[in-house]
Amino acid sequence: MKKAIGAGLLSFPVTPFDAEGALDLATYRTHVGWLSQYPATALFAAGGTGEFFSLTPTEVVETVRAAKEVAGDTPIIAGCGYGTAMAVELAKACEEAGADGLLLLPQYLVGAEQEGLFARVKAVCDAVDIGVIVYNRDNSIITAETLAKLCDVCPNLVGFKDGHGNIEMVTKVCTVIGDRLSYIGGMPTAEVFAKAYKAAGVTTYSSAIFNFLPQQALDFYDALGRDDDAAMSRALTEFFYPYLDIRNRGKGYAVSIVKAGMRVIGRDTGPVRSPLTDLTDAEHDMLADVIRKAYGDAALRAA
């Protein structure tokens, strides 16, 4: 798992819901099956963009099982989170459902000292045999020193994903831990941060736009690997910055805009669940215009 997550681009499929907000596993299987035709090195089932926070534990396990049914050789990493007891229970259930690894998201609501964060990560790692990636974000910020201690006692801790955005901390983690872990950029719309993260030692990231523009996401990742600044600058200017202008119009739009992108390309995965809200019709049309101007009409018609 460590080798897989460090070998190329990662992504996290959205979780489809029907008009009443019920989990739509048939559409989910179709979506994951489509994405798995592209060379992402792993997919996160029920990750942040997959609305982990709005799924019940049973639904998380169901999405993992459904993803494994159609993903072929693409590894499936399950979202996992909440308080320690629930995270341990969910981790075991996801492993039983066939997950190849776990992404441990922050605990619910409260902040915690390093001792408590250490205990939570260790409890989840001890509960399963599959690889675990810890996600530094929001109220769960593990220091390089704590991470080093975890690496000493958790052989199945295989990755560190950062969605906090402190480059000084990320650089220290990569320097102190070295090749013991694989490192993943996890900021919203990660392509915008990719060059800075690569300089810090993080060479891969999870792409949200891979959901609806998989080839364009792969092209950007390839340009990053080649240090092709001209290609990256062109994509940032023509697509990503206009995309961010729409994303930043509403709270929670980092998820909502991805589902809007699915509708734009003709692969509707339904609405977001509350408390998130969908883009307005006008914003949806703005997104379609951004995609068309950047990549042409063909990008609006999914394969």
Backbone as a ProteinNet text record, in pm:
[ID]
protein_1_A
[PRIMARY]
MKKAIGAGLLSFPVTPFDAEGALDLATYRTHVGWLSQYPATALFAAGGTGEFFSLTPTEVVETVRAAKEVAGDTPIIAGCGYGTAMAVELAKACEEAGADGLLLLPQYLVGAEQEGLFARVKAVCDAVDIGVIVYNRDNSIITAETLAKLCDVCPNLVGFKDGHGNIEMVTKVCTVIGDRLSYIGGMPTAEVFAKAYKAAGVTTYSSAIFNFLPQQALDFYDALGRDDDAAMSRALTEFFYPYLDIRNRGKGYAVSIVKAGMRVIGRDTGPVRSPLTDLTDAEHDMLADVIRKAYGDAALRAA
[TERTIARY]
82	0	86.5	192.9	282.4	337.6	378.2	432.3	325.5	204	95.6	60	45.2	0.2	107.8	232.4	338.1	374.3	303.7	345	275.8	173.9	102.7	-11.7	-98.5	-209.7	-314.3	-375.1	-481.7	-609.4	-723.1	-847.6	-949.9	-1060.6	-1164.6	-1299.5	-1361.1	-1490.4	-1596.1	-1680.4	-1797.4	-1891.5	-1974.9	-2074.2	-2211.2	-2270.1	-2398	-2515.7	-2609.7	-2736.6	-2849.6	-2965.5	-3080.2	-3148.2	-3258.5	-3324.4	-3372.4	-3397.2	-3440.2	-3322.8	-3201.6	-3084.4	-3040	-3100.9	-3062	-2937.9	-2855.8	-2734.3	-2770	-2701.5	-2728	-2606.7	-2605.9	-2489.9	-2474.5	-2583.5	-2572.8	-2494.3	-2528.6	-2455.2	-2312.1	-2292.8	-2157.5	-2070.5	-2124.2	-2048	-2011.8	-2106.8	-2079.3	-1968.2	-1972.6	-1872.8	-1734.5	-1724.9	-1594.6	-1540.9	-1628.7	-1586	-1529.3	-1591.1	-1541.8	-1405.2	-1392.9	-1266.6	-1153.5	-1185.3	-1080.5	-1022.5	-1083.9	-1026.2	-906.1	-895	-782.9	-675.6	-549.7	-440.4	-415.9	-520	-497.2	-442.1	-351.9	-288.4	-372.6	-470.5	-563.7	-680.8	-794.3	-913.3	-958	-999.5	-1049.9	-1202.1	-1253.9	-1398.7	-1445	-1548.7	-1602.7	-1496.2	-1421.5	-1328.5	-1400.1	-1323.7	-1383.6	-1475.2	-1427	-1510.5	-1618.7	-1601.1	-1705.7	-1806.7	-1802	-1898	-1900.4	-1780.9	-1769.5	-1849.1	-1842	-1904.2	-2056.2	-2115.8	-2261.9	-2311.7	-2219.1	-2257	-2267.6	-2358.2	-2361	-2246.4	-2203.7	-2099.7	-2137	-2263.1	-2306.5	-2289.6	-2322.4	-2308	-2162.4	-2072.5	-1930	-1885.8	-1923.4	-1885.7	-1948.1	-2071.7	-2138.2	-2066.6	-2020.2	-1949	-1815.6	-1747.2	-1620.7	-1643.6	-1743	-1772	-1810.5	-1891.3	-1932.3	-1813.2	-1724.2	-1606	-1516.8	-1498.6	-1414.1	-1472.9	-1604.9	-1668.5	-1633.5	-1602.7	-1587.8	-1451.6	-1365.5	-1239.7	-1129.6	-1148.1	-1043.9	-916.8	-804.9	-675.7	-647.2	-736.1	-713.2	-738.3	-640.3	-662.2	-769.8	-846.7	-950.8	-912.4	-902.3	-868.9	-995.5	-1034.3	-1160	-1141.1	-1238.7	-1241.8	-1273.5	-1214.8	-1235	-1220.5	-1297.5	-1286.1	-1372.7	-1402.1	-1478.1	-1390.8	-1456	-1381.9	-1313.4	-1222.9	-1138.2	-1217.7	-1314.8	-1390.7	-1464.9	-1528.6	-1601.2	-1504.7	-1390.3	-1292.2	-1237.9	-1211.1	-1162.8	-1267.8	-1391.6	-1500.1	-1516.6	-1512.1	-1528.8	-1409.8	-1290.3	-1170.6	-1180	-1223.4	-1237.2	-1341.9	-1453.5	-1559.9	-1516.7	-1440.2	-1391.7	-1289.7	-1205	-1109.9	-1185	-1286	-1365.5	-1437.7	-1474.6	-1543.8	-1449.2	-1318.9	-1223.7	-1133.5	-1140.7	-1055.7	-908.7	-832.5	-688.4	-610.2	-673.6	-609	-713	-668.9	-757.7	-699.5	-786.7	-750.5	-816.5	-735.6	-789	-809.9	-937	-973.8	-977.7	-983.7	-984.3	-1099.7	-1079.9	-1184.1	-1294.7	-1407.6	-1522.7	-1504.1	-1524.1	-1547.9	-1429.5	-1372.7	-1279.8	-1135.7	-1058.4	-914	-855.2	-726.4	-664.1	-514.8	-455.9	-311.6	-245	-113.4	-40.2	-51.8	-54.9	-67.6	-197.3	-306.4	-434	-439.2	-380.2	-376.5	-293.1	-182.6	-99.4	-180.8	-253.6	-330.4	-438.2	-501.4	-607.6	-550.7	-443.5	-384.5	-334.7	-270	-217.6	-331	-441.4	-554	-609.3	-619.9	-671	-571.5	-443.7	-341.6	-338.7	-349.6	-346	-467.4	-577.4	-702.4	-709.3	-619.2	-628.3	-490.9	-492.9	-368.1	-334.2	-431	-408.6	-338.2	-286.7	-213.7	-303.9	-249.9	-323.7	-250.8	-327.5	-276.4	-338.9	-258.6	-310.9	-327.2	-438.8	-474.3	-461.1	-360.6	-341.5	-432.4	-532.5	-625.8	-712	-747.3	-842.8	-801.6	-877.2	-851.6	-763.8	-699.9	-610.4	-478.1	-389.8	-259.9	-150.7	-96	8.4	144.2	229.1	361.3	456	568.8	669.9	720.1	733.2	783.2	684.7	555.7	454.3	446.3	456.6	451.4	568.4	685.4	802.3	780.3	720.3	689.9	589.4	489.9	391.9	456.4	549.1	618.7	697.3	746.1	823.5	737.2	609	525.6	411	393.7	284.1	340.4	379.6	439.4	344.8	213	118.3	74.4	140.7	121.8	207.5	142.5	215.7	214.6	128.7	120.1	80.2	115.9	83	22.3	-101.1	-169.9	-189.9	-156.7	-166.5	-271.8	-369	-467.3	-467.1	-356.3	-343.2	-281.1	-184.5	-128.1	-9.6	44.1	163	286.2	345.3	456.2	577.3	598	709	693.4	571.3	546.6	561.1	507.2	515.8	661.2	740.2	882.3	952.8	919	980.9	940.7	812.2	766.7	842.1	850.3	918.4	1066.5	1126.3	1269.5	1296.6	1215.9	1238	1201.4	1090.6	1040.5	1105.7	1141.4	1208.9	1123.1	1185	1111.3	1034.7	1020.9	940.2	792.7	745.8	607	598.5	481.7	449.8	373.1	390.9	335.5	237.2	122	12.7	-32.4	-45.4	-105.6	-255.9	-317.1	-460.3	-535.9	-481.5	-554.1	-669.3	-777.3	-884.9	-831.9	-872.9	-819.2	-667	-614.8	-474.2	-378.4	-424	-335.7	-280.8	-357.8	-314.3	-193	-178.7	-69.6	41.7	26	111.9	259.3	290.6	431	496.5	427	482.8	501.1	405.3	415.9	528.5	544.8	653.5	787.9	803.5	928.3	953.7	845.7	858.8	888.2	868.7	894.7	773.1	658.3	533.8	514.8	521.4	523.6	392.2	291.7	161.3	51.8	-69.5	-182.5	-310.1	-419.6	-550.2	-625.9	-672.4	-734.5	-886.5	-955	-1101.3	-1151.9	-1084.2	-1135.2	-1121.2	-1040.5	-1032.3	-1170.3	-1262.7	-1398.8	-1465.4	-1448	-1519.4	-1429	-1300.8	-1202.2	-1080	-1098.1	-987.4	-862.9	-878.8	-761.1	-689.3	-764.4	-702.7	-629.7	-686.4	-618.3	-486.9	-488.1	-365.8	-263	-309.6	-218.1	-146.7	-219.7	-157	-54.8	-91.6	2	128.2	113	229.3	316.2	253.9	329.3	406.9	347	417.4	539.9	524.3	636.9	749.8	717.4	818.6	873.2	818.7	851	823.6	712.7	672	592.2	664.2	598.9	503.1	536.4	450.1	314.5	314.5	188.9	107.1	173.7	100.8	43.8	122.7	74.6	-44.6	-40.2	-151.8	-278.5	-266.4	-383.3	-435.4	-345.2	-387.1	-461	-408	-467.5	-599.2	-603.3	-721	-833.1	-797.5	-902.6	-906.8	-797.3	-804.1	-838.5	-781.4	-813.4	-958.3	-1009.3	-1152.7	-1242.2	-1199	-1270.9	-1275.9	-1163.6	-1160.1	-1252.3	-1263.8	-1352.8	-1496.5	-1536.7	-1670.5	-1674.5	-1574	-1569.8	-1578.1	-1515.6	-1507.4	-1632.1	-1732.5	-1856.1	-1944.3	-1923.5	-2008.8	-1934.3	-1974.7	-1915.1	-1951.3	-1851.8	-1874.4	-1872.8	-1846.8	-1848.1	-1731.1	-1630.2	-1520.7	-1572.7	-1679.5	-1745.5	-1855.7	-1937.3	-2053.1	-2013.4	-1902.3	-1862.8	-1819.4	-1771.9	-1732.9	-1857.2	-1961.1	-2085.9	-2148	-2130.1	-2176	-2099.2	-1968.8	-1888.8	-1938.4	-1983.5	-2038.7	-2165.3	-2247.3	-2368.2	-2331.7	-2230.9	-2189.8	-2147.4	-2077.9	-2028.2	-2129.1	-2248	-2350.9	-2345.2	-2276.3	-2269.3	-2320.4	-2444.4	-2504.8	-2494.5	-2440.3	-2431.8	-2521.1	-2619.2	-2717.8	-2670.4	-2750.5	-2718.9	-2620.5	-2571	-2498.5	-2600.6	-2557.9	-2644.3	-2625.6	-2732.5	-2720.9	-2625.1	-2550.8	-2568.9	-2506.3	-2445	-2394.8	-2510.7	-2483.1	-2581.8	-2518.9	-2603.5	-2555.3	-2532.4	-2451.8	-2434.9	-2569.3	-2584.7	-2704.6	-2699.5	-2812.6	-2814.6	-2717	-2710.1	-2619.2	-2474	-2440.9	-2304	-2271.4	-2368.9	-2351.5	-2315.3	-2386	-2357.8	-2220.7	-2182.2	-2048.8	-1940.9	-1961.4	-1864.5	-1855.3	-1970	-1969.8	-1891.9	-1906.8	-1836.5	-1686.3	-1645.3	-1502.6	-1441.4	-1511	-1460.1	-1451.3	-1554	-1557	-1443.3	-1421.5	-1317.2	-1178.1	-1159.4	-1027	-996.4	-1096.6	-1069.3	-1155.4	-1245.9	-1325.6	-1454.4	-1542.2	-1673	-1661.9	-1554.4	-1540.5	-1532.6	-1479.1	-1467.3	-1603.2	-1706.6	-1840.7	-1916.3	-1855.3	-1920	-1833.6	-1868.5	-1786.7	-1784.2	-1670.3	-1659	-1746.5
-119.7	0	126.3	125.5	240.7	268.5	163.5	179	229.4	177.5	215.7	362.5	411.1	548.8	649.5	607	699.1	694.5	610	583.4	669.2	745.7	823.6	901.7	951.7	1034.9	952.6	1014.1	953.8	1035.4	974.6	1050.6	987.6	1062.1	1015.3	1035.8	926.1	936	1001.3	1083.8	1135	1018.6	1037.4	936.4	980.2	905.9	947.3	926.8	1022	1011.2	1034.4	976.1	1001.2	1131.7	1164.3	1293.1	1308.4	1196.2	1200.3	1192.4	1185.8	1182.6	1044.4	939.8	802.5	761.8	677.2	627.5	553.1	587.4	528.1	444.2	318.9	233.5	193.5	184.5	149.4	256.3	382.2	492	497.4	466.7	465.4	360.9	242.4	138	183.2	245.1	294.5	398.4	487.9	594.9	539.3	453.5	395.9	310.4	235.5	154.5	238.8	353.9	446.6	502.2	551.1	610.1	507.8	383	280.9	244	290.9	270.1	361	466.1	559.5	520.2	555.9	506	583.5	604.9	650.2	532.3	559.3	448.6	396.1	474.4	428.6	525.4	476.5	558.9	552.1	667.1	674.1	660.1	553.8	535.9	605.1	686.9	759.9	847.1	919.5	1019	1151.1	1257.5	1387.8	1432.5	1425.3	1461.2	1357.3	1237.7	1136.1	1152.7	1267	1303.8	1204	1160.5	1070.6	1120.9	1250.1	1312.2	1302.8	1275.4	1266.9	1123.6	1028.4	887.6	821.4	726.5	645.1	544.4	488.9	385.7	270	229.3	122	162.9	287.1	335.2	342	378.4	378.6	239.3	139.6	2	-41.6	-2.6	-38.2	23.1	146.7	208.7	139.8	101.6	29.4	-102.7	-175.5	-304.7	-286.6	-185.6	-160.1	-118.6	-36.8	5.9	-112.6	-201.8	-319.6	-410	-411	-496.5	-456	-326.6	-276.7	-214.6	-202.2	-126.8	-206.3	-335.5	-415.2	-415.6	-381.4	-382.5	-253.4	-153.8	-26.8	-42.4	-15.6	-27.7	69.3	25.6	107.6	136.1	264.2	308.3	365.1	312.9	351.7	470.1	560.2	665.4	607.5	666.5	620.9	743.7	748.5	867.3	860.3	979.6	999.7	965.1	947.5	916.8	781.6	756.2	637.8	508.2	491.8	366.1	343.8	448.2	433.9	412.9	482.1	465.9	323.8	265.6	127	31.5	50	-36.1	-24.2	100.3	123.3	69.2	84.5	32.3	-118.9	-189.1	-335.4	-372.9	-300.7	-331.8	-304.9	-196.9	-165.8	-269.1	-314.2	-419.2	-546.2	-580.2	-699.3	-684.7	-561.5	-536.5	-537.8	-548.5	-561.6	-443.6	-341.1	-223.6	-262.9	-199.5	-224	-136	-30.9	60.1	151	233.4	326.3	466.7	565.2	705.4	751.7	780.1	817.8	967.9	1010.1	1150.4	1199.9	1333	1387.7	1336.4	1340.4	1303.5	1408	1371.5	1461.1	1574.7	1696.7	1817.5	1869.1	1786.3	1838.6	1840	1933.9	1929.4	1832.8	1804.4	1707.7	1732.6	1692.4	1699.6	1587	1598.6	1499.9	1359.9	1348.4	1217.7	1149.5	1226.8	1170.4	1134.2	1218.1	1187.8	1062.8	1050.1	930.2	805.6	812.1	695.7	658.7	757.7	730.2	662.3	715.9	656.4	515.8	498.2	365.7	264.9	307.3	215.2	167.1	256.7	217.3	126.2	162.6	77.5	-61.2	-68	-197.4	-283.6	-220.4	-293.3	-365.6	-330	-385.4	-431.2	-509.1	-553.1	-472.5	-396	-318.3	-185.9	-120.4	4.7	120	210.3	326.7	453.9	549.6	683	779.6	861.1	959.1	1092.2	1159.7	1283.4	1400.9	1483.9	1604.6	1714.4	1752.4	1854.5	1902.9	2030.4	2088.9	2065.8	1984.7	1968.2	1848.2	1790.3	1676.3	1703.4	1773.6	1810.9	1739.6	1635.4	1555.2	1611.1	1631.1	1687.2	1581.2	1627.7	1535.4	1442.4	1495	1414.4	1302.8	1335.6	1234.6	1132.6	1180.1	1089.5	992	1040	952.5	842.4	877.8	776.7	674.5	720.3	628.6	533.6	585.9	501	390	418.2	318	202.8	228.8	127.2	77.3	138.2	100.2	65.3	-59.7	-96	-78.5	-79.5	-63.2	82.5	176.1	317.8	346.9	373.8	378.4	514.8	607.3	733.8	849.8	968.4	1094.6	1185.9	1227.4	1318	1451.3	1560.3	1691	1777.3	1821.2	1917	2040.1	2059.4	2172.4	2292.7	2266.5	2373.6	2445.5	2395.7	2456.8	2392.8	2460.6	2403.5	2379.4	2465.2	2443.9	2310.4	2281.6	2154.8	2036.7	2050.7	1942.2	1912.5	2017.1	1998.5	1925.7	1961.8	1896.3	1749.5	1720.4	1581.1	1499.1	1551.2	1477.4	1458.3	1557	1549.7	1452.3	1461.7	1378.8	1232.7	1208.9	1072.7	1007	1085.7	1031.7	933.3	826.1	732.3	626.6	646.6	553.6	557.3	675.2	692.1	744.1	729.1	801.3	927	1032.5	1163.2	1208.5	1259.7	1294.7	1437.5	1517.5	1648.8	1635	1697.5	1681.2	1811.1	1921.1	2046.7	2045	2117.1	2125.9	2182	2120.1	2153.7	2149.6	2029.9	2008.6	2054.9	2059.5	2102.2	2241.9	2327.5	2465.3	2470	2369.4	2364.4	2268.3	2201.2	2087.4	2124.5	2237.5	2275.1	2302.8	2371.8	2402.4	2274.9	2184.5	2059.4	1971.7	1971.6	1892.3	1942.9	2073.2	2131.3	2091.4	2068.2	2028.3	1880.2	1802	1658.6	1571.6	1634.3	1561.3	1552	1432.4	1417.4	1368.6	1343.7	1304.8	1375.5	1364.6	1430.7	1362.4	1394.1	1340.8	1450.5	1417	1514.9	1501.5	1612.2	1613	1619.2	1698	1714.3	1586.3	1490.6	1360.6	1297.2	1333.1	1280.6	1309	1430.7	1468.8	1509.1	1527.6	1554.6	1465.3	1333.3	1243.8	1260.9	1274.2	1286.8	1418.7	1525	1654.9	1655	1583.6	1571.1	1495.5	1390.1	1313.3	1395.3	1476.2	1560.7	1659.8	1716.8	1811.2	1739.8	1621.1	1544	1509.9	1472.2	1442.8	1566.5	1682.5	1807.5	1838.1	1809.9	1828.9	1738.9	1614.6	1521.4	1562.2	1628.4	1674.4	1811.8	1873	2012.6	2103.9	2077.1	2155.5	2276	2381.6	2498.8	2565.1	2564.5	2628.7	2559	2425.3	2350.3	2369	2367.2	2385.8	2526.7	2626.4	2764.8	2785.4	2724	2735.8	2674.7	2555.3	2490.5	2568.8	2620.1	2699.1	2824.9	2892.4	3017.8	2996.2	2895.8	2876.6	2800.3	2710.4	2631.7	2647.9	2619.7	2606.2	2736.2	2847.4	2972.7	3016.6	3007.5	3034.1	2935.2	2810.2	2708.5	2748.8	2796.2	2838.4	2956	3045.9	3160.4	3114.5	3005.5	2951	2875.1	2792.7	2714	2801.8	2917.3	3004.5	3090	3072.2	3149.8	3099.6	2976.6	2922.5	2828.2	2822.3	2729.5	2586.3	2497.8	2358.8	2332.5	2435.4	2418	2335.4	2311.4	2224.8	2085.8	2043.4	1917.2	1939.3	2040.3	2064.8	2088.2	2156.8	2188.4	2063.1	1961.9	1837.9	1765.3	1760.9	1700.3	1782.5	1913.2	1995.2	1959.1	1934.5	1892.2	1762.1	1670.7	1544.7	1569.3	1663.8	1695.1	1760.3	1846.2	1916.9	1818.7	1710.9	1616.7	1507.5	1514.5	1416.8	1289.4	1291.5	1174.4	1214.3	1249.6	1304.1	1204.8	1250.6	1168.2	1222.1	1303.9	1351	1469.3	1508.5	1624.8	1590.1	1693.6	1674	1660.2	1601	1591.8	1714.2	1754.1	1862.4	1819.6	1910.1	2055.1	2121.8	2046	2107.2	2149.2	2240.7	2285	2277.7	2252.9	2244.8	2382.9	2387	2510.1	2555.9	2685.9	2737.8	2704.5	2719.4	2695.6	2788.4	2912.3	3007.8	2965	2918.1	2874	2747.5	2659.6	2539.8	2580.1	2678.5	2723.9	2791	2859.9	2921.2	2813.4	2703.9	2594.9	2532.6	2509.9	2454.3	2544.8	2674.2	2769.1	2764.5	2751	2741	2616.3	2503.7	2378.4	2391.3	2447.9	2461.6	2550.6	2662.5	2755.2	2694.7	2616.4	2560.1	2438.3	2352.6	2220.8	2187.5	2277.5	2254.3	2179.3	2178.4	2113.5	1963.6	1901.6	1756.4	1719.1	1810.1	1781.3	1776.1	1831.4	1830.7	1702.9	1616.7	1490.3	1375.4	1318.9	1214.4	1089.3	1020.4	895.6	788.5
0	0	0	77.6	79	-60.7	-129.5	-265	-359.8	-346	-436.8	-422.8	-299.8	-282.6	-320.5	-321.5	-360.1	-506.6	-584	-721.6	-826.3	-788.3	-888.8	-829.5	-916.5	-874.6	-799.8	-698.5	-620.2	-638.7	-610.7	-615.6	-522.7	-503.1	-412	-478.3	-524.2	-590.9	-502	-564.4	-493.1	-462.1	-361.3	-325	-376.5	-468.2	-525.9	-429.7	-436.8	-365.2	-464.9	-436.6	-522.7	-481.3	-546.3	-522.8	-379	-311.4	-171.1	-74.1	-126	-40	1.4	-54.3	-19.6	-98	-37.6	-101.4	-230.1	-338.6	-470	-510.8	-468	-491.3	-636.8	-711	-852.8	-928.3	-904.7	-969	-918.4	-790.3	-734.8	-804.8	-824.6	-894.4	-1036.3	-1103.5	-1238.2	-1236.4	-1139.1	-1130.8	-1100	-999.4	-963.2	-1077	-1142.2	-1255.7	-1367.4	-1392.7	-1495.8	-1456.2	-1332.3	-1288.1	-1286.7	-1255.3	-1244.9	-1380.6	-1489.2	-1621.9	-1646.4	-1565.4	-1575.5	-1473.7	-1500.7	-1416.4	-1287.2	-1208.3	-1070.6	-991.7	-898.8	-828	-711.8	-666.3	-562.5	-559.1	-512.1	-495.4	-349.3	-297.1	-160.3	-161.6	-105.3	-91.2	36.1	24.3	138.9	204.1	121	171.6	194.1	209.3	234.9	122.4	-1	-115.2	-137.4	-84.3	-86.3	24.8	94.5	199.8	315.3	355.1	470.1	589.6	611.7	728.8	727.9	611.3	604.2	588.3	584.7	571.4	708.5	720.9	841.8	834.1	947.3	941.8	849.7	849.7	760.3	614.3	582.6	445.1	402.3	494.1	461.6	418.6	496.1	464.5	332.1	307.4	182	62	74.9	-37.3	-61.2	44.2	28.8	-43.8	-1	-62.2	-209.7	-239.1	-377.5	-462.9	-408.6	-483.8	-517.4	-422.3	-446.1	-554.4	-566.6	-666.4	-808.7	-830.3	-967.4	-996.4	-895.9	-913.3	-980.9	-999.1	-1062.2	-979.4	-1043.1	-973.8	-898.6	-908.3	-839.7	-690.2	-604.7	-460.1	-411.2	-313.3	-252.5	-107.7	-76.8	58.4	121.2	236.2	299.3	391.7	388.8	489	625.7	728.8	866.1	955.7	1063.9	1147.7	1271.4	1326.1	1449.7	1571.4	1686.9	1808	1799.8	1892.1	1882.3	1877	1964.3	1967.1	1835.7	1783.8	1658.1	1542.1	1545.4	1438	1433.6	1548.3	1554.7	1499.2	1540.4	1492.5	1341.3	1290.8	1147.8	1069.8	1124.7	1058.6	1038.3	1140.7	1130.3	1025.6	1024.1	929.7	785.9	764.8	630	583.3	673.3	637.2	598.3	673.2	643	508.9	473.7	347.2	227.2	253.4	143.9	121.5	205.5	187.5	186.6	98	89.6	185.7	235.1	328.6	390.3	486.1	555.4	551.8	535.5	553.8	682.5	784.5	914.7	919.6	908.8	912.5	1056.9	1074.9	1211.2	1295.5	1426.5	1521.1	1519.4	1572	1574.3	1673.7	1629.4	1709.4	1790.8	1877.2	1977.5	1926.8	1979.5	1963.2	2064.9	2049.8	2140.6	2147.9	2260.6	2276.6	2197.7	2178.2	2099.5	2158.6	2290.6	2354.8	2313.9	2308.7	2270.5	2122.9	2037.7	1895	1869.1	1940.4	1930.5	1964.8	2075.1	2120.9	2018.6	1958	1860.1	1736	1680.9	1560.7	1590.5	1703.2	1737.9	1755.2	1815.1	1835	1701.5	1605	1473.6	1403	1405.5	1342.2	1404.8	1536.4	1606.1	1574.1	1531.6	1510.9	1377.2	1284	1147.9	1100.1	992.6	930.3	805.3	755.4	633.7	665.9	560.9	578.4	619.1	699.4	748.8	707.3	656.9	625	724.5	788.6	882.6	808.7	835.7	765.2	860.7	839.8	920.1	866.9	948.1	901.4	1017.2	1013.6	1106.9	1252.2	1327.2	1470	1501.1	1400.7	1422.1	1351.5	1419.8	1363.1	1441.5	1381.7	1446.1	1408.5	1506.9	1482.7	1427.2	1374.6	1322.7	1432.7	1553.4	1664.4	1700.7	1707.5	1736.8	1624.4	1502.3	1387.5	1390.1	1428.7	1437.7	1541.7	1654.3	1756.6	1705.4	1630.9	1573.5	1473.6	1394.1	1296.7	1365.8	1486.1	1560	1609.8	1637.5	1701	1612.7	1496.7	1406.3	1269.1	1247.9	1119.1	1001.6	1025.6	915.4	896.8	963.5	931.4	808.2	694.6	568	501.8	548.8	477.8	566.1	518.2	583.7	477.7	501.7	410	479.3	410.6	474	406.8	486.5	440.6	527.8	602.1	693.7	624.4	539.1	457.4	516.3	627.4	686.7	623.4	525.7	450.5	539.5	639	732.1	804.2	851.3	919.7	824.1	702.8	604.9	570.7	551.6	521.2	635	758.1	873.3	880	856.3	857.6	753.7	631.6	525	555.6	618.4	650.3	764.8	870.5	989.8	964	894.5	874.4	753.7	653	534.6	458.3	409.3	324	403.1	533.7	614.1	572.5	526.8	486.3	343.5	283.4	160.2	199.2	119.5	153.5	46	90.9	1.2	29.9	-74.5	-60.8	-51.3	48.9	70.1	85.6	31.8	37.3	-63.2	-35.3	-134.6	-266.6	-377.9	-510.6	-504	-481.5	-447.9	-557.9	-682.3	-791.5	-768.4	-703.3	-679.7	-586.9	-501.9	-404.2	-445.3	-559	-591.7	-602	-664.4	-681.1	-546.5	-459	-327.1	-245.5	-252.8	-178.5	-234.1	-364.1	-421.5	-371.7	-363.3	-312.7	-168.4	-92.7	47.8	63.9	-43.9	-37.6	-60.8	-93.2	-118.3	-268.9	-323.4	-468.7	-527.7	-444.6	-498.3	-419.7	-469.6	-405.2	-450.9	-383.2	-422.5	-496.7	-616.5	-705.2	-703	-672.9	-677.9	-820.7	-906.3	-1042.5	-1124.1	-1075.8	-1141.9	-1155.9	-1066.1	-1073	-1206.2	-1258.2	-1379.4	-1495.1	-1468.8	-1574.2	-1550.8	-1557.9	-1520.9	-1607.4	-1736.4	-1821.5	-1797.6	-1778.3	-1751.7	-1617.2	-1519.7	-1390.4	-1404.9	-1483.2	-1507.5	-1585	-1679.3	-1756.7	-1665.2	-1569.9	-1477.2	-1389.7	-1341.5	-1258.8	-1337	-1462.5	-1545.9	-1565.4	-1583.6	-1598.4	-1471.3	-1355.7	-1228.4	-1221.6	-1261.9	-1259	-1350.9	-1461.7	-1558	-1523.1	-1417.2	-1384.3	-1503.7	-1571.2	-1687.3	-1637.8	-1601.4	-1544.2	-1641.5	-1769.7	-1868.5	-1875.4	-1878.6	-1885.6	-1758	-1642.1	-1517.5	-1507.1	-1546	-1539.6	-1631.7	-1747.6	-1840.9	-1781	-1721.6	-1661.3	-1541.2	-1460.7	-1345	-1388.1	-1487.7	-1532.8	-1604.6	-1691.8	-1776.4	-1706.6	-1613.9	-1549.3	-1398.5	-1328.5	-1182.6	-1111.5	-1151.2	-1082.8	-1107.9	-1231.7	-1250.1	-1173.3	-1166.6	-1089.7	-942.4	-888.4	-748.5	-723.4	-820.9	-803.7	-779.7	-844.5	-822.5	-690.8	-666.2	-543.1	-419.8	-424.7	-307.3	-286.4	-369.6	-355.8	-241.5	-195.8	-90.6	1.7	127.5	222.5	182.8	189.1	153.8	5.2	-74.7	-219.3	-271.5	-189.8	-236.1	-271.1	-204.4	-237.3	-340.4	-317.9	-404.6	-549.2	-572.2	-708.8	-785.1	-713.8	-780.2	-830.9	-747.5	-794.9	-908.3	-904.7	-1016.9	-1143.4	-1128.7	-1243.2	-1301.9	-1217.2	-1266.1	-1349.4	-1304.8	-1382.9	-1515.2	-1512.7	-1634.4	-1743	-1705.1	-1806.7	-1839.7	-1779.8	-1812	-1731.8	-1616.7	-1528.9	-1390.2	-1382.5	-1261.4	-1145.5	-1033.6	-913.3	-802	-840.3	-744.7	-662.3	-565	-481.4	-370.6	-304.8	-179.5	-67.3	41.6	159.7	247.3	314.4	411.9	523.8	581.9	573.7	451.1	359.9	238.4	149.2	59.3	-39	-177.6	-277.5	-414	-473.2	-578.5	-652.5	-708.3	-724.8	-789.8	-938.8	-1006.7	-1151.1	-1222.9	-1178.2	-1241.5	-1221.6	-1101.5	-1074.7	-1153.8	-1168.2	-1250.3	-1393.5	-1447.3	-1583.2	-1591.8	-1485.8	-1481.8	-1489.3	-1417.2	-1418.5	-1556.9	-1619.7	-1754.8	-1849.8	-1833.6	-1919.8	-1895.4	-1769.2	-1736.3	-1799.7	-1788.7	-1847.7	-1998.8	-2060.1	-2205.9	-2255.4	-2188.1	-2230.9	-2213.3	-2107.1	-2079	-2163.8	-2185.2	-2244.4	-2366	-2404.3	-2523.6	-2495.4	-2594.2	-2578.9	-2549.9	-2599.7	-2581.1	-2432.9	-2350.4	-2206.7	-2138.9	-2201.9	-2144.3	-2174	-2249.9	-2285.9	-2237.2	-2122.4	-2060.7	-2147.6	-2145.6	-2221.1	-2160.2
[MASK]
+++++++++++++++++++++++++++++++++++++++++++++++++++++++++++++++++++++++++++++++++++++++++++++++++++++++++++++++++++++++++++++++++++++++++++++++++++++++++++++++++++++++++++++++++++++++++++++++++++++++++++++++++++++++++++++++++++++++++++++++++++++++++++++++++++++++++++++++++++++++++++++++++++++++++++++++

